[in-house]
Amino acid sequence: MFLRLINFIFPPRCSGCGEFLPLSAREPVCLRCLDEISSHELPPVEYGNCALISSALYRGAAKKLIKEMKFRNGRSCARTAARVMTDSLIKHGGSFLPDIIIPVPLHRTRKNERGYNQASLIAKSVCKILKLPFSASKLRRVRNTPSQRGLHPGERIKNVKGAFAVRGKLPANIILIDDVATTGATVNECAAALLKGGAKRVIALTFAKT
């Protein structure tokens, strides 16, 4: 009742285009923006340590959804991203049977600044959909790396080299979750740490790819 009253006073807007949403809307994006997000077929990309499955191009509604989630505390956007990403995993994951879902970690300094890790929010929602275990403690960021924004591919690889470490025992098959991939340097380095820590196969799953 209280939520309905809030929505009546402050009608929800689509995080993708800004249009008003129905008061009964369950998603923070309209159907048109959801169609736009899902309109591009992105084939899996193979890196040295993992395969990457991405659901959308980092532009338009997908880009706005991520910015809402990262910088304006749009936690409901994480649930929408998770549903889209799960569909992509089912479509492109083949016979892969994951044992656990792990988010790409933020360094504690960055996490304290933002208040949360958007990759963890997405990963938790994916876990609920797939009914899989979640762990944010198995993989740690041990070095507070500068932002990857604006770096060339070689610089990105160097920037995250050795930035991640595993804690504890790992199962064989892991889904690694992040919001956006560009060159794949971060997810590939995370996968390297997971494989070194005992995992047998890693699939990285991101909402968008630039």
JOBEL-V879543 format. One record per residue. N is the residue number from 0. RES is the residue in one letter. OMEGA is omega in whole degrees, 0 to 359 (none if undefined). D_CENTER is the distance of its C-alpha to the mean C-alpha in Angstrom with 2 decimals. Layout:
n = <N N>
res = <RES RES>
omega = <OMEGA OMEGA>
d_center = <D_CENTER D_CENTER>
This chain:
n = <0 1 2 3 4 5 6 7 8 9 10 11 12 13 14 15 16 17 18 19 20 21 22 23 24 25 26 27 28 29 30 31 32 33 34 35 36 37 38 39 40 41 42 43 44 45 46 47 48 49 50 51 52 53 54 55 56 57 58 59 60 61 62 63 64 65 66 67 68 69 70 71 72 73 74 75 76 77 78 79 80 81 82 83 84 85 86 87 88 89 90 91 92 93 94 95 96 97 98 99 100 101 102 103 104 105 106 107 108 109 110 111 112 113 114 115 116 117 118 119 120 121 122 123 124 125 126 127 128 129 130 131 132 133 134 135 136 137 138 139 140 141 142 143 144 145 146 147 148 149 150 151 152 153 154 155 156 157 158 159 160 161 162 163 164 165 166 167 168 169 170 171 172 173 174 175 176 177 178 179 180 181 182 183 184 185 186 187 188 189 190 191 192 193 194 195 196 197 198 199 200 201 202 203 204 205 206 207 208 209>
res = <M F L R L I N F I F P P R C S G C G E F L P L S A R E P V C L R C L D E I S S H E L P P V E Y G N C A L I S S A L Y R G A A K K L I K E M K F R N G R S C A R T A A R V M T D S L I K H G G S F L P D I I I P V P L H R T R K N E R G Y N Q A S L I A K S V C K I L K L P F S A S K L R R V R N T P S Q R G L H P G E R I K N V K G A F A V R G K L P A N I I L I D D V A T T G A T V N E C A A A L L K G G A K R V I A L T F A K T>
omega = <180 180 178 179 179 181 179 181 180 183 180 177 177 179 180 186 178 179 178 177 173 181 181 185 178 181 177 177 180 181 179 180 176 177 179 181 185 189 183 179 180 179 176 179 179 173 184 186 182 168 180 174 179 187 188 171 182 178 176 184 180 179 180 178 180 179 176 182 186 192 179 173 180 185 178 177 179 179 177 178 181 180 179 181 179 176 179 179 180 182 189 185 178 182 182 179 184 177 186 177 184 177 169 186 167 170 185 178 179 179 179 179 184 181 180 176 184 177 177 178 179 184 179 179 176 179 179 181 184 181 180 177 178 174 173 183 182 182 182 171 187 178 181 185 173 178 177 184 176 180 175 183 179 178 178 179 180 184 184 181 178 184 186 179 182 175 177 183 181 170 188 190 188 167 179 187 169 181 184 171 176 176 183 184 183 181 179 178 174 179 177 179 180 178 177 181 174 178 180 181 180 169 176 183 179 178 184 174 180 none>
d_center = <31.89 30.74 27.39 29.44 31.71 28.95 27.54 31.14 31.77 28.44 27.32 23.57 22.40 19.77 16.82 17.07 20.85 22.37 24.68 25.86 24.38 26.68 27.28 26.22 22.82 20.05 17.23 16.70 17.11 20.26 20.90 21.67 18.31 16.59 19.00 18.24 14.48 15.51 18.55 17.56 17.68 15.50 16.95 15.28 15.89 17.64 17.48 19.88 17.98 15.33 14.58 11.54 10.71 9.19 10.05 11.40 13.15 12.23 15.31 17.08 15.52 11.92 12.49 14.24 11.72 9.16 12.32 13.41 10.46 10.70 14.45 16.10 14.64 13.55 12.27 13.35 10.90 8.06 10.43 10.98 7.52 7.65 11.13 10.67 8.25 10.84 13.56 12.44 12.39 15.77 17.08 16.34 16.03 19.79 21.41 18.63 18.93 16.27 17.74 14.90 11.16 10.21 7.42 8.07 10.77 12.19 15.94 17.89 19.46 16.37 15.12 18.67 18.73 15.74 16.44 13.05 9.76 7.04 4.57 7.68 8.15 5.49 6.80 10.18 10.24 9.50 12.21 14.51 14.43 15.08 17.18 15.94 16.21 13.58 14.24 13.16 16.55 16.78 15.00 16.12 16.02 19.80 20.23 19.19 18.49 19.14 16.57 15.92 16.82 20.12 20.48 21.80 20.22 22.73 22.18 18.42 19.29 21.99 19.99 17.59 20.34 21.02 18.49 17.08 19.18 19.23 21.02 22.88 23.14 20.39 20.60 20.86 17.77 14.23 10.76 8.46 4.72 3.01 2.92 6.30 8.84 12.50 14.92 12.74 14.68 12.16 10.61 14.25 15.68 13.51 14.64 18.12 18.27 17.22 19.85 22.33 21.81 22.83 20.04 21.35 18.42 14.71 12.38 9.09 6.70 4.56 5.31 7.94 10.41 13.31>
